[in-house]
Amino acid sequence: MTADPADDTRTRILRAALDLFAEHGYQRTSLRQIGERLRLTKTAILYHFPAKEHLLAALVEPLLADLERLLDAAQTQPTERARWTVLEGWVDVILAHRRPLGMLYHDIALVGRGDTYHRLITIAMRANDIIAGPDAGRRERVRAVQAVAACSDPVVFFTDVSDEVLRADMLDGVRRLLTAPTADAAGPTEADPAGAAVPRTDPAAAALVHASRPDAALGGGAAARRRRPGRPPALGREQVEAARRMHAAGTHSVDAIAATLGVSRATVYRHLDG
């Protein structure tokens, strides 16, 4: 059985587009360049993809379809099982689409407010709801959003790490996030003198928070500062490239980049200016 020539041409266009987007970025890649690489006219490209945004949407489509199937399967399961089905499955899907996701990470927003954008938002909201669970409070919902990020963002930043190692690291991180003790989300909170938020309804918890601080038995101040973990003084090559892409795309502020990479704003500025 021979392949449909039209389908083959469409596939070749998508592959060339992905390669060129990776080399030059979405904004700096033209339909003419894609045609020249394939020895096709711009008209031939437009026959399959009426606008450049359609190319981007087509490249994202397999990722979105796999995530939708994952969520459909998880929604029929009990709460705890559904939560980990989504988290583990999300990591697997993201890793399976690692190359296009890495290349298009900062260009997905350029799809605009069309069907692809709305599907992406719907997928994220469904995942957040399943991970948070029924009757979730604010903090559970916040952690659900953080968990989805923990199962996605490292793929972009650690391109030199193998799938197997990165999968283990990502799932370890999200387990730590979701199993960490939390204060009572239902009660209002107040800050102790050192700034730790504790629920007003549980005085014992306030004492526990204070006693567990590294400086509690050492007089605070200098001892706490000595024990504070330091930030790495520099970024690796892949992290520098990711930081520069985010900054150039205008999708992240310097503060957001610094928080994501665990470094100071000064470190980010140093690498952006280098």
GUMI-716863 format. One record per residue (C-alpha): residue number from 1; x, y, z. Coordinates in Angstrom, 1 decimal, decimal comma. Example, Ala and Ser with C-alpha at 12.3 -4.5 7.8 and 13.67 -1.06 7.14 Angstrom:
BEGIN
- 1|12,3|-4,5|7,8
- 2|13,7|-1,1|7,1
This chain:
BEGIN
- 1|0,0|0,0|0,0
- 2|1,5|3,3|-1,1
- 3|1,3|6,5|0,9
- 4|-1,0|9,3|-0,3
- 5|1,4|11,9|-2,0
- 6|-0,6|14,7|-0,4
- 7|-0,1|13,2|3,1
- 8|3,6|12,6|2,4
- 9|4,0|16,2|1,3
- 10|2,2|17,5|4,4
- 11|4,5|15,4|6,6
- 12|7,6|16,7|4,9
- 13|6,4|20,2|5,4
- 14|5,9|19,7|9,1
- 15|9,3|18,1|9,5
- 16|11,0|20,9|7,7
- 17|9,1|23,5|9,7
- 18|10,1|21,9|13,0
- 19|13,7|21,8|11,9
- 20|13,7|25,5|10,8
- 21|11,7|26,6|13,9
- 22|14,5|24,9|16,0
- 23|17,2|26,6|14,0
- 24|15,8|30,1|13,7
- 25|12,7|30,4|15,9
- 26|9,1|30,6|14,8
- 27|9,1|34,3|14,3
- 28|12,2|34,3|12,1
- 29|11,2|31,4|9,9
- 30|9,2|32,2|6,8
- 31|7,0|30,0|4,6
- 32|9,4|30,8|1,8
- 33|12,3|29,3|3,7
- 34|10,3|26,2|4,4
- 35|9,5|25,9|0,7
- 36|13,1|26,4|-0,4
- 37|14,3|23,6|1,9
- 38|11,8|21,2|0,3
- 39|12,0|22,7|-3,2
- 40|8,4|23,6|-3,0
- 41|6,7|26,9|-3,9
- 42|5,1|29,1|-1,2
- 43|1,8|28,4|-3,0
- 44|2,4|24,6|-2,4
- 45|3,0|25,2|1,3
- 46|-0,2|27,4|1,5
- 47|-2,2|24,6|-0,1
- 48|-1,6|22,4|2,9
- 49|-1,3|25,2|5,6
- 50|-3,1|28,4|4,8
- 51|-1,1|30,4|7,4
- 52|2,1|29,8|9,3
- 53|0,1|29,5|12,6
- 54|-1,5|26,4|11,1
- 55|1,9|24,8|11,0
- 56|2,5|25,5|14,6
- 57|-1,0|24,1|15,5
- 58|-0,4|21,0|13,5
- 59|2,9|20,4|15,3
- 60|1,3|20,8|18,7
- 61|-1,8|18,6|17,8
- 62|-0,3|15,1|18,7
- 63|0,8|16,4|22,1
- 64|-2,7|17,8|22,8
- 65|-4,4|14,7|21,6
- 66|-2,3|12,4|23,9
- 67|-3,0|14,6|26,9
- 68|-6,7|14,6|26,2
- 69|-6,7|10,8|26,0
- 70|-4,8|10,6|29,3
- 71|-7,3|12,8|31,1
- 72|-10,3|10,9|29,7
- 73|-8,8|7,7|31,1
- 74|-8,0|9,2|34,5
- 75|-11,5|10,7|35,0
- 76|-13,0|7,3|35,4
- 77|-10,7|6,4|38,3
- 78|-10,9|6,9|42,1
- 79|-9,4|10,2|43,2
- 80|-5,9|9,1|44,4
- 81|-5,4|6,7|41,5
- 82|-6,6|9,4|39,0
- 83|-4,2|11,9|40,5
- 84|-1,1|9,7|39,9
- 85|-2,3|8,4|36,6
- 86|-2,4|12,0|35,4
- 87|1,0|13,0|36,9
- 88|2,9|9,9|35,7
- 89|1,1|9,9|32,4
- 90|1,7|13,6|31,9
- 91|5,5|13,1|32,3
- 92|5,4|10,3|29,8
- 93|3,5|12,2|27,3
- 94|5,7|15,3|27,7
- 95|8,8|13,2|27,3
- 96|7,4|11,4|24,2
- 97|6,9|14,8|22,6
- 98|10,2|16,2|23,9
- 99|11,7|17,6|20,8
- 100|8,7|19,5|19,4
- 101|7,8|20,7|22,9
- 102|11,3|22,0|23,5
- 103|11,4|23,8|20,2
- 104|7,9|25,2|20,4
- 105|7,7|25,9|24,2
- 106|7,8|29,7|23,7
- 107|5,8|29,8|20,5
- 108|2,6|28,0|21,6
- 109|1,2|31,3|22,8
- 110|1,6|32,6|19,2
- 111|-1,1|30,3|18,0
- 112|-3,5|33,0|19,2
- 113|-6,8|32,7|20,8
- 114|-8,1|30,0|18,4
- 115|-9,1|26,4|18,9
- 116|-5,6|25,2|19,8
- 117|-5,3|27,8|22,5
- 118|-8,6|27,0|24,1
- 119|-7,9|23,2|24,0
- 120|-4,6|23,9|25,7
- 121|-6,3|25,9|28,5
- 122|-9,0|23,3|28,9
- 123|-6,5|20,5|29,2
- 124|-4,6|22,4|31,8
- 125|-7,7|23,1|33,8
- 126|-8,9|19,5|33,6
- 127|-5,5|18,3|34,8
- 128|-5,5|20,7|37,7
- 129|-9,0|19,6|38,8
- 130|-8,1|15,9|38,8
- 131|-4,8|16,4|40,7
- 132|-6,3|18,7|43,3
- 133|-9,3|16,3|43,8
- 134|-12,9|17,0|44,7
- 135|-13,7|19,7|47,3
- 136|-10,1|21,0|47,1
- 137|-9,1|24,1|49,0
- 138|-7,0|27,0|47,6
- 139|-3,7|25,5|48,7
- 140|-4,5|22,1|47,1
- 141|-5,4|23,9|43,9
- 142|-2,2|25,9|44,0
- 143|-0,2|22,7|44,5
- 144|-2,0|21,1|41,6
- 145|-0,9|23,9|39,3
- 146|2,7|23,6|40,6
- 147|2,6|19,8|40,1
- 148|1,7|20,2|36,4
- 149|4,6|22,6|36,0
- 150|6,9|20,2|37,7
- 151|5,9|17,5|35,2
- 152|6,5|19,8|32,2
- 153|9,1|22,5|32,6
- 154|12,2|20,4|33,3
- 155|11,9|18,9|29,8
- 156|12,7|22,3|28,3
- 157|15,6|23,2|30,7
- 158|17,4|19,9|30,9
- 159|17,7|18,8|27,3
- 160|21,0|17,0|27,9
- 161|19,4|14,6|30,5
- 162|18,1|11,2|29,4
- 163|14,4|10,4|29,4
- 164|14,8|7,7|32,1
- 165|16,8|9,9|34,5
- 166|14,7|13,0|33,9
- 167|11,4|11,0|34,4
- 168|12,7|9,8|37,8
- 169|13,7|13,3|38,9
- 170|10,5|14,9|37,8
- 171|8,3|12,3|39,6
- 172|10,5|12,5|42,7
- 173|10,0|16,3|42,7
- 174|6,3|16,2|42,3
- 175|5,9|13,5|45,1
- 176|7,9|15,7|47,4
- 177|5,6|18,6|46,5
- 178|2,4|16,8|47,1
- 179|3,4|14,9|50,2
- 180|4,9|17,9|52,0
- 181|2,9|18,9|55,1
- 182|0,6|21,8|54,7
- 183|-1,1|24,2|57,2
- 184|-4,9|24,0|57,4
- 185|-6,1|25,5|54,2
- 186|-9,5|26,3|55,6
- 187|-8,4|28,6|58,4
- 188|-6,9|32,1|58,1
- 189|-3,2|32,4|58,7
- 190|-1,0|34,8|60,5
- 191|2,8|35,4|60,4
- 192|5,0|34,6|63,4
- 193|7,8|37,1|64,2
- 194|10,1|35,3|61,7
- 195|7,5|35,4|58,9
- 196|6,3|31,8|58,9
- 197|2,6|31,5|58,2
- 198|0,6|29,4|60,7
- 199|-3,1|28,8|61,1
- 200|-4,7|30,8|63,9
- 201|-6,8|27,8|64,8
- 202|-3,9|25,6|65,8
- 203|-1,5|27,1|68,4
- 204|0,5|23,8|68,5
- 205|1,3|24,1|64,9
- 206|2,8|27,6|65,5
- 207|5,1|26,1|68,1
- 208|6,1|23,3|65,8
- 209|6,9|25,7|63,0
- 210|9,1|27,7|65,3
- 211|10,9|24,7|66,8
- 212|11,6|23,2|63,4
- 213|13,5|26,3|62,1
- 214|17,2|25,8|62,0
- 215|17,8|28,8|64,1
- 216|15,3|28,0|66,8
- 217|17,8|26,7|69,3
- 218|20,7|28,8|68,1
- 219|19,5|32,3|68,7
- 220|18,4|32,9|65,0
- 221|20,0|35,7|63,0
- 222|23,5|34,7|61,9
- 223|23,0|31,0|62,5
- 224|20,0|31,0|60,2
- 225|21,9|32,8|57,6
- 226|24,8|30,4|57,8
- 227|22,5|27,4|57,3
- 228|20,6|29,0|54,4
- 229|21,3|27,0|51,2
- 230|23,1|29,0|48,6
- 231|22,1|29,5|45,0
- 232|24,4|28,3|42,3
- 233|26,7|31,0|41,1
- 234|26,3|30,3|37,4
- 235|24,1|28,5|34,9
- 236|24,8|25,6|32,7
- 237|24,9|26,0|28,9
- 238|21,4|24,6|28,4
- 239|20,0|26,7|31,2
- 240|21,6|29,9|29,7
- 241|20,1|29,1|26,3
- 242|16,7|28,5|27,9
- 243|16,9|31,7|29,9
- 244|17,8|33,7|26,8
- 245|14,9|32,2|24,8
- 246|12,4|33,0|27,5
- 247|13,7|36,5|27,8
- 248|13,7|37,1|24,1
- 249|10,2|35,7|23,7
- 250|9,0|38,1|26,4
- 251|7,1|35,2|28,2
- 252|9,0|35,5|31,5
- 253|10,3|38,3|33,6
- 254|13,8|38,2|34,9
- 255|12,3|37,5|38,4
- 256|10,4|34,5|36,9
- 257|13,5|33,2|35,2
- 258|15,6|33,5|38,3
- 259|12,9|31,7|40,4
- 260|12,6|28,9|37,9
- 261|16,4|28,3|37,7
- 262|17,0|28,9|41,4
- 263|19,5|31,7|40,9
- 264|19,7|35,4|41,7
- 265|18,4|38,1|39,4
- 266|22,0|39,3|39,1
- 267|23,1|35,9|37,8
- 268|20,3|36,0|35,2
- 269|21,3|39,5|34,1
- 270|24,9|38,5|33,9
- 271|24,1|35,6|31,5
- 272|21,6|37,7|29,5
- 273|24,2|40,4|28,9
- 274|27,0|37,9|28,1
